[in-house]
């Protein structure tokens, strides 16, 4: 009888004891969700963000990161500003333009420079006779209206004394095709994208002229990691963790680009692995592993250079207000300089 009457009591006491124990244990911290948008499709450079995601580096920082494709830096900046995305990857000039044209809107801020040198370039076919910027005078150029190189064209033109060009706008998918057909004399675009697109249309590498903006007096920064004002204020440690994980992933990408492209293939099974590996390597060489990046420290910026860029963008983009470089950049969340030394990895 005692066994029958005491067992239920013991069960009740055990349940209460277990509940009390759970009540005094600290709650397990939840991973912070981070919605991240790229500047473009899942191509080679997307590996910079997909590698730390695939290898669990974001997870180790207690972050639940989702990486989505984009359709241009301008769209990424707008979506981060609106709060639709917490963070993103976008051209710094697009961020400057947004802030200067929307002074009362929430201000996303750049927290890590990735493309220390803009990948913008002019590309032409050798048969056009274009060899130098001076040869572009009086020519017909083409690019989508939102293309970074087209928007920054006044800066390139001023640096090289070019006048009297005419512009043709088109959808991004038609840019290289129109150049091959001879509808236009030259195009602007990201060097590592347009070069490969021209080759894909049957043009031999040796028949393509590439005039990179940084090689001809234009010292603009390229793409940076940006974060919304609200997310930065609410989750400063999450931003620090994101940049630590990203930096770790960047070193892996530099060390083994081939393996990095596997993460892109996993997100988009239609990608051409060999093509995207080449695109990634071209992007790294042109924008990341550059003398400017080494001098300033990967991820960081030079304040005078940033200020000059703000002034140039204000003039070239005809913004409603002048760009205030003080509101564009916040480097307080970067990992220590020693941890950001990606050039040691590149030498191996």
PyMOL commands that set and color helices and strands:
alter all, ss='L'
color gray80, all
select helices_A, chain A and resi 2-24+44-54+57-60+73-82+92-101+126-128+133-136+148-151+153-160+172-181+191-200+205-207+213-216+229-234+236-255+257-267+273-288+291-296+303-316+325-327+337-340+343-347
alter helices_A, ss='H'
color red, helices_A
select strands_A, chain A and resi 32-37+63-68+87-91+109-113+120-125+140-142+166-168+186-190+208-212+223-227
alter strands_A, ss='S'
color yellow, strands_A
deselect
rebuild
show_as cartoon
